[in-house]
Amino acid sequence: MSGLQLQNISKRFGRFTAVENVDLEVPQGQFVCLLGPSGCGKTTLLRMIAGLEEQSSGRILVGGEDVSGVPTHKRNLGMVFQSLALFPHLTVGENIAYPLRIRGVERTKQQERVEELLNLIHLPGFADRPVSKLSGGQRQRVAIARALTLSPKLFLLDEPLSALDAKLREAMQVELRQLQQKLGITTIVVTHDQREAMTMADLVVVMGEGRVRQAASPVEIYRKPADAFVADFIGSTNLLELSRDGAGRAMVLDRLLPGIAAPEGKAQLSVRPEDVRLVEAGTGSLSGEVTFVRDLGGTIETFVQVGQATIVAVTTPRERSDLKPGQKIDLELPADACVVLEK
Ligand code: ATP
């Protein structure tokens, strides 16, 4: 069953088009991350799904039902948006129970639901704590619980973890994903953090300038990026100009690259740093010189100048830790790790 369908959604602010012709089908129960650089239209798209912004054209369906003209409070949504802060003068329990209280649900039912949700977010016994005494991570969990109080059909979150420090954010990504899987709720999260998207999502939607550049599983986005924008935005990559020799064979940096089919038009080659192999000078297909070594402890990034290009290779200290700037080195770009991106 379909959890969410976006059909040809566009949003114009005056003459400016913030979101353009977005088509997306999200199966029920999937976790989607909207990912892209600042200003690409992620938040605008999420706000249209929420009904906080009206689309200029197109249709939005939740569970097969057209909600295009339906006001936010009737769309059966759970929302964690920065603008929807917790009520600071209420306790944790009162915050979580709030949606039930304003609907006149009886007190014992409210309490049961609060207990249930506190267990779910790993904060049992926190009902009577004042919100003002919570840590950042606890506060965000309570905001998540409050959004889930009414068992919504669709869960929408806008940069929910961005205020947390890096370690806590990574832990919360795992927690949020596990919670979502437990509940099986269709979830759409806006983020600009590609690691976050890779951690949580079934479906990553990469946006650029208001358009969907690619929508696919995290692994597919990483291994088979649709274009140079996606390849460069998701993880880091080496982008090299691809050309053809007289016989139509693929060439990179004036060298033949066996095993790669070069298209007729302009194209680039994307090779992930972890796929670049460093071999002894004189034994590989590309020859260069080490210009910089960034030793991050767990991994080592080696920058190699080959002609006009700098190619980055990532290795682990066990594989290689002896390289120094100025050293001659050869590179191999394994054909099965190279992605041809046509322009
Ligand atoms: P960020 O990651 O920085 O939040 P975003 O991808 O969420 O960016 P949006 O907030 O959706 O981007 O904005 C997309 C574009 O639309 C931006 O250029 C923004 O300035 C513009 N925009 C958003 N809301 C309005 C508005 N109400 N009126 C005019 N322009 C707007």
Residues whose N, C-alpha, C, O or C-beta is under 5 A from the ligand:
A	BS01	ATP	F13 A18 P37 S38 G39 C40 G41 K42 T43 T44 L45
